[in-house]
Amino acid sequence: MRPVNCGATPRIRKPEWLKARLPAGRAYFALKRKLEERGLHTICQSARCPNAHECWNDGQATFLAMGNVCSRDCRFCGVASGVPAPLDGDEGRKLAEMASLMDLRYATVTSVTRDDLPDAGSAHFAGIVRRLKRERPHMKVEVLVPDFSGRPELLDRVLDAGPDILGHNVETVPALYARVNRRPAAFGHSLAILGHAKKRGWITKTGCMVGLGETAEQLGALLQMLVELGVDALTIGQYLQPDRRSLPVERYYPPAEFDRLRREALDLGFTGVESGPFVRSSYHAEQLFQAVSRALPRVQ
């Protein structure tokens, strides 16, 4: 269990312009009820995403596969940590049914990390992708995968199922991995996942947060490293403390700085970039995929 922050680091006041709307709207609550009826989860709920009202009322959601309890305990994440439940063998059918009810053109599927499973849940993840592609062949499927401990053969199972874009988040600069309770080898695992997917010809996407204590030099070096690896799309968002046990925010970036980071990332060589205080991995996912697809010579 992660330690409770007892106030050793003073919390800084949230700026007035950084206000997220509370979930509301008929479509939002109708979708919430349908998900609950099927025992399905979304990262929108589990990670307390500030864009839930916008995406859900627009008929979009990022599905959270393999349960809503993670085997890891990163100190920036709002997803519960502990002993995950057994896998639901019917999850692929339920997600496909939900995608049909929502009449999705574009679905994003992510998952908790399942270090408790011999294959880290890769076969289950692949089965979900195959079911979605089989039942809705016109629908684009984005996957946002865990690091699979850097094992390319596990990633290959997911890629062989035929997703349209492979996402995996590096989250923050490598110098802060110990602070956020990530394993020392985890950054290398993330690079291995992104690099392997790129070598196999996939559109690749990653995301990072700012405001955890990174320096401008560290952030610039991270972006340069990712470009050299061939990552196509990038999301940059403000870290927002999800609960009192998580790390406090070290700094709030103003909107103008997110605009500058977007320009910097594009100048470095990323094909598509979403950057803003409330940007999360799947924010405007379809639009970002389309922008990258148009710019690249070949799409999966």
C-alpha positions as YAML, in Angstrom:
chain: A
units: angstrom
residues:
- id: 1
  name: MET
  ca: [0.00, 0.00, 0.00]
- id: 2
  name: ARG
  ca: [1.34, 3.44, -0.90]
- id: 3
  name: PRO
  ca: [2.17, 5.83, 1.97]
- id: 4
  name: VAL
  ca: [-0.19, 8.64, 2.83]
- id: 5
  name: ASN
  ca: [1.18, 12.09, 2.07]
- id: 6
  name: CYS
  ca: [1.27, 13.73, 5.48]
- id: 7
  name: GLY
  ca: [1.98, 17.22, 4.28]
- id: 8
  name: ALA
  ca: [5.79, 17.09, 4.12]
- id: 9
  name: THR
  ca: [5.56, 18.75, 0.72]
- id: 10
  name: PRO
  ca: [3.26, 21.80, 0.81]
- id: 11
  name: ARG
  ca: [0.45, 21.64, -1.72]
- id: 12
  name: ILE
  ca: [0.30, 24.53, -4.15]
- id: 13
  name: ARG
  ca: [-3.00, 26.17, -4.95]
- id: 14
  name: LYS
  ca: [-4.69, 25.12, -8.17]
- id: 15
  name: PRO
  ca: [-4.91, 28.06, -10.61]
- id: 16
  name: GLU
  ca: [-8.33, 29.60, -11.25]
- id: 17
  name: TRP
  ca: [-8.17, 28.72, -14.95]
- id: 18
  name: LEU
  ca: [-7.66, 25.02, -14.19]
- id: 19
  name: LYS
  ca: [-11.26, 24.00, -13.60]
- id: 20
  name: ALA
  ca: [-12.68, 20.70, -14.84]
- id: 21
  name: ARG
  ca: [-16.39, 20.29, -15.41]
- id: 22
  name: LEU
  ca: [-18.19, 17.74, -13.27]
- id: 23
  name: PRO
  ca: [-19.69, 14.76, -15.14]
- id: 24
  name: ALA
  ca: [-23.18, 15.68, -16.30]
- id: 25
  name: GLY
  ca: [-25.61, 15.19, -19.14]
- id: 26
  name: ARG
  ca: [-28.17, 12.57, -20.07]
- id: 27
  name: ALA
  ca: [-25.79, 10.71, -22.40]
- id: 28
  name: TYR
  ca: [-23.11, 10.51, -19.71]
- id: 29
  name: PHE
  ca: [-25.38, 8.86, -17.13]
- id: 30
  name: ALA
  ca: [-27.00, 6.56, -19.70]
- id: 31
  name: LEU
  ca: [-23.56, 5.29, -20.74]
- id: 32
  name: LYS
  ca: [-22.49, 4.89, -17.11]
- id: 33
  name: ARG
  ca: [-25.55, 2.71, -16.45]
- id: 34
  name: LYS
  ca: [-24.91, 0.53, -19.52]
- id: 35
  name: LEU
  ca: [-21.30, -0.05, -18.49]
- id: 36
  name: GLU
  ca: [-22.29, -0.97, -14.94]
- id: 37
  name: GLU
  ca: [-24.94, -3.40, -16.19]
- id: 38
  name: ARG
  ca: [-22.24, -5.32, -18.08]
- id: 39
  name: GLY
  ca: [-19.60, -5.15, -15.37]
- id: 40
  name: LEU
  ca: [-17.32, -3.10, -17.64]
- id: 41
  name: HIS
  ca: [-14.85, -0.41, -16.63]
- id: 42
  name: THR
  ca: [-13.45, 2.72, -18.24]
- id: 43
  name: ILE
  ca: [-10.19, 4.49, -17.49]
- id: 44
  name: CYS
  ca: [-12.33, 7.65, -17.52]
- id: 45
  name: GLN
  ca: [-13.84, 6.55, -14.21]
- id: 46
  name: SER
  ca: [-10.98, 4.59, -12.66]
- id: 47
  name: ALA
  ca: [-8.34, 7.30, -13.25]
- id: 48
  name: ARG
  ca: [-10.75, 10.19, -12.59]
- id: 49
  name: CYS
  ca: [-10.21, 11.69, -16.05]
- id: 50
  name: PRO
  ca: [-11.22, 15.38, -16.22]
- id: 51
  name: ASN
  ca: [-12.56, 14.92, -19.77]
- id: 52
  name: ALA
  ca: [-15.15, 12.26, -18.94]
- id: 53
  name: HIS
  ca: [-18.08, 14.64, -19.40]
- id: 54
  name: GLU
  ca: [-16.87, 15.70, -22.87]
- id: 55
  name: CYS
  ca: [-16.02, 12.24, -24.22]
- id: 56
  name: TRP
  ca: [-19.01, 10.39, -22.78]
- id: 57
  name: ASN
  ca: [-21.52, 12.95, -23.96]
- id: 58
  name: ASP
  ca: [-19.90, 12.65, -27.38]
- id: 59
  name: GLY
  ca: [-20.37, 8.86, -27.33]
- id: 60
  name: GLN
  ca: [-16.70, 8.02, -26.76]
- id: 61
  name: ALA
  ca: [-14.94, 6.18, -23.94]
- id: 62
  name: THR
  ca: [-11.68, 4.40, -23.27]
- id: 63
  name: PHE
  ca: [-12.40, 0.89, -22.07]
- id: 64
  name: LEU
  ca: [-10.35, -0.48, -19.17]
- id: 65
  name: ALA
  ca: [-9.80, -4.20, -19.67]
- id: 66
  name: MET
  ca: [-8.78, -6.95, -17.23]
- id: 67
  name: GLY
  ca: [-10.51, -5.37, -14.24]
- id: 68
  name: ASN
  ca: [-10.10, -2.11, -12.36]
- id: 69
  name: VAL
  ca: [-7.43, -3.17, -9.85]
- id: 70
  name: CYS
  ca: [-3.78, -2.88, -10.91]
- id: 71
  name: SER
  ca: [-0.93, -5.10, -9.75]
- id: 72
  name: ARG
  ca: [1.36, -2.04, -9.59]
- id: 73
  name: ASP
  ca: [1.12, 1.06, -7.43]
- id: 74
  name: CYS
  ca: [2.36, 4.12, -9.30]
- id: 75
  name: ARG
  ca: [2.08, 7.21, -7.12]
- id: 76
  name: PHE
  ca: [0.52, 9.39, -9.83]
- id: 77
  name: CYS
  ca: [-2.35, 7.08, -10.72]
- id: 78
  name: GLY
  ca: [-5.92, 7.02, -9.43]
- id: 79
  name: VAL
  ca: [-6.53, 3.38, -10.41]
- id: 80
  name: ALA
  ca: [-6.82, 1.11, -7.37]
- id: 81
  name: SER
  ca: [-3.83, -1.08, -6.55]
- id: 82
  name: GLY
  ca: [-3.99, -4.52, -5.00]
- id: 83
  name: VAL
  ca: [-4.80, -8.11, -5.94]
- id: 84
  name: PRO
  ca: [-6.63, -8.12, -9.30]
- id: 85
  name: ALA
  ca: [-9.71, -10.24, -9.88]
- id: 86
  name: PRO
  ca: [-9.69, -13.25, -12.26]
- id: 87
  name: LEU
  ca: [-10.05, -12.40, -15.93]
- id: 88
  name: ASP
  ca: [-13.54, -12.29, -17.42]
- id: 89
  name: GLY
  ca: [-13.51, -14.64, -20.39]
- id: 90
  name: ASP
  ca: [-16.63, -12.93, -21.76]
- id: 91
  name: GLU
  ca: [-15.11, -9.44, -21.67]
- id: 92
  name: GLY
  ca: [-14.45, -9.27, -25.42]
- id: 93
  name: ARG
  ca: [-18.11, -9.97, -26.24]
- id: 94
  name: LYS
  ca: [-19.29, -7.39, -23.70]
- id: 95
  name: LEU
  ca: [-16.96, -4.72, -25.09]
- id: 96
  name: ALA
  ca: [-18.03, -5.45, -28.66]
- id: 97
  name: GLU
  ca: [-21.67, -5.19, -27.60]
- id: 98
  name: MET
  ca: [-20.96, -1.87, -25.88]
- id: 99
  name: ALA
  ca: [-19.16, -0.54, -28.96]
- id: 100
  name: SER
  ca: [-22.20, -1.45, -31.06]
- id: 101
  name: LEU
  ca: [-24.59, 0.24, -28.62]
- id: 102
  name: MET
  ca: [-22.46, 3.38, -28.78]
- id: 103
  name: ASP
  ca: [-22.11, 3.00, -32.58]
- id: 104
  name: LEU
  ca: [-18.40, 3.75, -32.27]
- id: 105
  name: ARG
  ca: [-16.23, 4.53, -35.27]
- id: 106
  name: TYR
  ca: [-13.14, 4.48, -33.06]
- id: 107
  name: ALA
  ca: [-12.54, 2.55, -29.85]
- id: 108
  name: THR
  ca: [-9.64, 2.79, -27.43]
- id: 109
  name: VAL
  ca: [-8.84, -0.15, -25.18]
- id: 110
  name: THR
  ca: [-6.37, 0.04, -22.32]
- id: 111
  name: SER
  ca: [-5.85, -2.15, -19.28]
- id: 112
  name: VAL
  ca: [-4.49, -2.37, -15.79]
- id: 113
  name: THR
  ca: [-1.06, -4.00, -15.46]
- id: 114
  name: ARG
  ca: [-1.35, -7.70, -14.65]
- id: 115
  name: ASP
  ca: [2.03, -8.82, -13.34]
- id: 116
  name: ASP
  ca: [0.13, -11.60, -11.54]
- id: 117
  name: LEU
  ca: [-0.46, -13.44, -14.83]
- id: 118
  name: PRO
  ca: [2.27, -15.49, -16.60]
- id: 119
  name: ASP
  ca: [1.64, -13.69, -19.91]
- id: 120
  name: ALA
  ca: [0.74, -10.34, -18.26]
- id: 121
  name: GLY
  ca: [-2.73, -10.67, -19.81]
- id: 122
  name: SER
  ca: [-1.44, -10.31, -23.39]
- id: 123
  name: ALA
  ca: [-3.52, -13.21, -24.77]
- id: 124
  name: HIS
  ca: [-6.66, -11.81, -23.14]
- id: 125
  name: PHE
  ca: [-5.92, -8.34, -24.54]
- id: 126
  name: ALA
  ca: [-5.37, -9.81, -28.00]
- id: 127
  name: GLY
  ca: [-8.65, -11.70, -27.79]
- id: 128
  name: ILE
  ca: [-10.52, -8.46, -27.08]
- id: 129
  name: VAL
  ca: [-8.96, -6.77, -30.12]
- id: 130
  name: ARG
  ca: [-9.83, -9.70, -32.38]
- id: 131
  name: ARG
  ca: [-13.43, -9.70, -31.18]
- id: 132
  name: LEU
  ca: [-13.79, -5.97, -31.78]
- id: 133
  name: LYS
  ca: [-12.24, -6.16, -35.25]
- id: 134
  name: ARG
  ca: [-14.34, -9.18, -36.20]
- id: 135
  name: GLU
  ca: [-17.67, -7.75, -35.09]
- id: 136
  name: ARG
  ca: [-17.04, -4.15, -36.16]
- id: 137
  name: PRO
  ca: [-14.54, -4.36, -39.06]
- id: 138
  name: HIS
  ca: [-15.12, -0.72, -40.03]
- id: 139
  name: MET
  ca: [-14.19, 0.52, -36.54]
- id: 140
  name: LYS
  ca: [-10.64, 1.64, -35.79]
- id: 141
  name: VAL
  ca: [-9.16, 0.15, -32.62]
- id: 142
  name: GLU
  ca: [-6.44, 1.87, -30.62]
- id: 143
  name: VAL
  ca: [-4.71, -0.09, -27.87]
- id: 144
  name: LEU
  ca: [-2.92, 1.49, -24.93]
- id: 145
  name: VAL
  ca: [-0.90, -1.38, -23.51]
- id: 146
  name: PRO
  ca: [1.13, -1.89, -20.30]
- id: 147
  name: ASP
  ca: [4.88, -2.45, -20.63]
- id: 148
  name: PHE
  ca: [4.64, -6.28, -20.57]
- id: 149
  name: SER
  ca: [7.98, -6.12, -18.70]
- id: 150
  name: GLY
  ca: [9.59, -5.28, -22.02]
- id: 151
  name: ARG
  ca: [8.90, -8.75, -23.50]
- id: 152
  name: PRO
  ca: [8.41, -8.39, -27.29]
- id: 153
  name: GLU
  ca: [6.73, -11.80, -27.64]
- id: 154
  name: LEU
  ca: [3.88, -10.62, -25.40]
- id: 155
  name: LEU
  ca: [3.46, -7.43, -27.40]
- id: 156
  name: ASP
  ca: [3.47, -9.48, -30.62]
- id: 157
  name: ARG
  ca: [0.31, -11.27, -29.47]
- id: 158
  name: VAL
  ca: [-1.52, -7.95, -29.29]
- id: 159
  name: LEU
  ca: [-0.08, -6.64, -32.55]
- id: 160
  name: ASP
  ca: [-0.96, -9.87, -34.37]
- id: 161
  name: ALA
  ca: [-4.60, -9.24, -33.40]
- id: 162
  name: GLY
  ca: [-4.55, -6.22, -35.73]
- id: 163
  name: PRO
  ca: [-5.02, -2.95, -33.79]
- id: 164
  name: ASP
  ca: [-4.77, 0.22, -35.85]
- id: 165
  name: ILE
  ca: [-2.42, 2.09, -33.52]
- id: 166
  name: LEU
  ca: [-0.18, 0.99, -30.65]
- id: 167
  name: GLY
  ca: [-0.04, 3.27, -27.62]
- id: 168
  name: HIS
  ca: [2.12, 2.96, -24.52]
- id: 169
  name: ASN
  ca: [2.79, 5.80, -22.08]
- id: 170
  name: VAL
  ca: [6.22, 6.66, -20.69]
- id: 171
  name: GLU
  ca: [4.33, 8.91, -18.20]
- id: 172
  name: THR
  ca: [7.27, 11.05, -16.99]
- id: 173
  name: VAL
  ca: [11.00, 11.61, -17.39]
- id: 174
  name: PRO
  ca: [13.21, 8.63, -16.39]
- id: 175
  name: ALA
  ca: [14.85, 10.59, -13.55]
- id: 176
  name: LEU
  ca: [11.50, 10.62, -11.72]
- id: 177
  name: TYR
  ca: [10.67, 6.93, -12.06]
- id: 178
  name: ALA
  ca: [11.86, 6.08, -8.56]
- id: 179
  name: ARG
  ca: [9.84, 8.97, -7.11]
- id: 180
  name: VAL
  ca: [6.63, 7.81, -8.77]
- id: 181
  name: ASN
  ca: [7.25, 4.22, -7.59]
- id: 182
  name: ARG
  ca: [8.14, 2.74, -10.94]
- id: 183
  name: ARG
  ca: [10.71, -0.04, -11.19]
- id: 184
  name: PRO
  ca: [14.25, 0.99, -12.27]
- id: 185
  name: ALA
  ca: [13.98, -1.11, -15.44]
- id: 186
  name: ALA
  ca: [10.52, 0.18, -16.38]
- id: 187
  name: PHE
  ca: [11.69, 3.03, -18.62]
- id: 188
  name: GLY
  ca: [13.77, 0.64, -20.67]
- id: 189
  name: HIS
  ca: [10.77, -1.68, -20.92]
- id: 190
  name: SER
  ca: [8.66, 1.19, -22.24]
- id: 191
  name: LEU
  ca: [11.22, 2.06, -24.90]
- id: 192
  name: ALA
  ca: [11.43, -1.62, -25.88]
- id: 193
  name: ILE
  ca: [7.65, -1.80, -26.37]
- id: 194
  name: LEU
  ca: [7.46, 1.36, -28.46]
- id: 195
  name: GLY
  ca: [10.56, 0.48, -30.48]
- id: 196
  name: HIS
  ca: [9.41, -3.05, -31.24]
- id: 197
  name: ALA
  ca: [5.99, -1.89, -32.40]
- id: 198
  name: LYS
  ca: [7.59, 0.70, -34.68]
- id: 199
  name: LYS
  ca: [9.95, -1.87, -36.19]
- id: 200
  name: ARG
  ca: [6.92, -4.00, -37.01]
- id: 201
  name: GLY
  ca: [5.38, -1.09, -38.91]
- id: 202
  name: TRP
  ca: [2.75, 0.17, -36.47]
- id: 203
  name: ILE
  ca: [1.76, 3.75, -35.84]
- id: 204
  name: THR
  ca: [3.04, 4.40, -32.31]
- id: 205
  name: LYS
  ca: [1.84, 6.81, -29.66]
- id: 206
  name: THR
  ca: [2.96, 7.74, -26.18]
- id: 207
  name: GLY
  ca: [2.02, 10.21, -23.45]
- id: 208
  name: CYS
  ca: [3.64, 12.04, -20.59]
- id: 209
  name: MET
  ca: [2.57, 14.28, -17.73]
- id: 210
  name: VAL
  ca: [4.18, 17.50, -16.56]
- id: 211
  name: GLY
  ca: [4.14, 19.02, -13.11]
- id: 212
  name: LEU
  ca: [5.75, 16.13, -11.21]
- id: 213
  name: GLY
  ca: [9.06, 17.92, -10.73]
- id: 214
  name: GLU
  ca: [10.71, 17.42, -14.11]
- id: 215
  name: THR
  ca: [13.10, 20.07, -15.48]
- id: 216
  name: ALA
  ca: [12.85, 21.62, -18.93]
- id: 217
  name: GLU
  ca: [16.12, 19.90, -19.87]
- id: 218
  name: GLN
  ca: [14.86, 16.49, -18.74]
- id: 219
  name: LEU
  ca: [11.60, 16.91, -20.64]
- id: 220
  name: GLY
  ca: [13.41, 18.05, -23.78]
- id: 221
  name: ALA
  ca: [15.76, 15.06, -23.59]
- id: 222
  name: LEU
  ca: [12.80, 12.69, -23.21]
- id: 223
  name: LEU
  ca: [11.04, 14.08, -26.29]
- id: 224
  name: GLN
  ca: [14.24, 13.85, -28.31]
- id: 225
  name: MET
  ca: [14.70, 10.22, -27.24]
- id: 226
  name: LEU
  ca: [11.16, 9.34, -28.27]
- id: 227
  name: VAL
  ca: [11.52, 11.00, -31.67]
- id: 228
  name: GLU
  ca: [14.74, 9.10, -32.31]
- id: 229
  name: LEU
  ca: [12.86, 5.90, -31.46]
- id: 230
  name: GLY
  ca: [10.36, 6.74, -34.20]
- id: 231
  name: VAL
  ca: [7.29, 7.47, -32.04]
- id: 232
  name: ASP
  ca: [4.65, 9.14, -34.22]
- id: 233
  name: ALA
  ca: [2.10, 10.68, -31.84]
- id: 234
  name: LEU
  ca: [2.45, 12.35, -28.46]
- id: 235
  name: THR
  ca: [0.12, 13.60, -25.74]
- id: 236
  name: ILE
  ca: [1.25, 16.01, -23.00]
- id: 237
  name: GLY
  ca: [-0.99, 16.85, -20.05]
- id: 238
  name: GLN
  ca: [-0.88, 18.41, -16.61]
- id: 239
  name: TYR
  ca: [-0.46, 16.00, -13.71]
- id: 240
  name: LEU
  ca: [-3.40, 16.39, -11.34]
- id: 241
  name: GLN
  ca: [-3.22, 14.67, -7.97]
- id: 242
  name: PRO
  ca: [-6.02, 12.05, -8.05]
- id: 243
  name: ASP
  ca: [-6.19, 11.44, -4.28]
- id: 244
  name: ARG
  ca: [-4.44, 12.39, -1.04]
- id: 245
  name: ARG
  ca: [-2.19, 9.34, -1.16]
- id: 246
  name: SER
  ca: [-0.73, 10.33, -4.52]
- id: 247
  name: LEU
  ca: [2.18, 12.66, -5.12]
- id: 248
  name: PRO
  ca: [1.39, 16.38, -4.85]
- id: 249
  name: VAL
  ca: [1.64, 18.63, -7.89]
- id: 250
  name: GLU
  ca: [5.00, 20.37, -8.03]
- id: 251
  name: ARG
  ca: [4.02, 22.91, -10.65]
- id: 252
  name: TYR
  ca: [1.04, 23.93, -12.76]
- id: 253
  name: TYR
  ca: [1.94, 24.72, -16.36]
- id: 254
  name: PRO
  ca: [-0.04, 27.62, -17.91]
- id: 255
  name: PRO
  ca: [-1.83, 27.05, -21.24]
- id: 256
  name: ALA
  ca: [0.77, 29.10, -23.13]
- id: 257
  name: GLU
  ca: [3.48, 26.68, -22.03]
- id: 258
  name: PHE
  ca: [1.50, 23.71, -23.32]
- id: 259
  name: ASP
  ca: [1.26, 25.52, -26.67]
- id: 260
  name: ARG
  ca: [5.03, 25.99, -26.62]
- id: 261
  name: LEU
  ca: [5.57, 22.30, -25.81]
- id: 262
  name: ARG
  ca: [3.33, 21.31, -28.70]
- id: 263
  name: ARG
  ca: [5.33, 23.45, -31.14]
- id: 264
  name: GLU
  ca: [8.60, 22.13, -29.74]
- id: 265
  name: ALA
  ca: [7.46, 18.51, -30.11]
- id: 266
  name: LEU
  ca: [6.32, 19.06, -33.69]
- id: 267
  name: ASP
  ca: [9.59, 20.79, -34.53]
- id: 268
  name: LEU
  ca: [11.51, 17.84, -33.10]
- id: 269
  name: GLY
  ca: [9.71, 15.48, -35.49]
- id: 270
  name: PHE
  ca: [6.52, 14.11, -33.93]
- id: 271
  name: THR
  ca: [3.82, 13.76, -36.58]
- id: 272
  name: GLY
  ca: [0.90, 14.55, -34.28]
- id: 273
  name: VAL
  ca: [0.75, 16.20, -30.85]
- id: 274
  name: GLU
  ca: [-2.03, 16.98, -28.36]
- id: 275
  name: SER
  ca: [-0.83, 19.25, -25.54]
- id: 276
  name: GLY
  ca: [-2.91, 20.98, -22.89]
- id: 277
  name: PRO
  ca: [-3.73, 21.03, -19.15]
- id: 278
  name: PHE
  ca: [-6.53, 18.45, -19.44]
- id: 279
  name: VAL
  ca: [-5.05, 16.36, -22.25]
- id: 280
  name: ARG
  ca: [-4.91, 12.65, -21.45]
- id: 281
  name: SER
  ca: [-3.71, 9.64, -23.47]
- id: 282
  name: SER
  ca: [-6.99, 9.10, -25.31]
- id: 283
  name: TYR
  ca: [-8.11, 12.72, -25.61]
- id: 284
  name: HIS
  ca: [-9.09, 13.44, -29.24]
- id: 285
  name: ALA
  ca: [-7.70, 9.96, -30.03]
- id: 286
  name: GLU
  ca: [-9.54, 9.61, -33.33]
- id: 287
  name: GLN
  ca: [-8.53, 13.06, -34.53]
- id: 288
  name: LEU
  ca: [-4.88, 12.46, -33.62]
- id: 289
  name: PHE
  ca: [-4.91, 9.08, -35.37]
- id: 290
  name: GLN
  ca: [-6.37, 10.64, -38.52]
- id: 291
  name: ALA
  ca: [-3.80, 13.45, -38.51]
- id: 292
  name: VAL
  ca: [-0.92, 10.98, -38.21]
- id: 293
  name: SER
  ca: [-2.45, 8.63, -40.79]
- id: 294
  name: ARG
  ca: [-2.68, 11.41, -43.36]
- id: 295
  name: ALA
  ca: [0.96, 12.36, -42.81]
- id: 296
  name: LEU
  ca: [2.46, 8.87, -42.95]
- id: 297
  name: PRO
  ca: [3.11, 7.08, -46.23]
- id: 298
  name: ARG
  ca: [1.50, 3.81, -45.07]
- id: 299
  name: VAL
  ca: [-1.02, 2.93, -42.39]
- id: 300
  name: GLN
  ca: [-1.65, -0.49, -40.88]
...
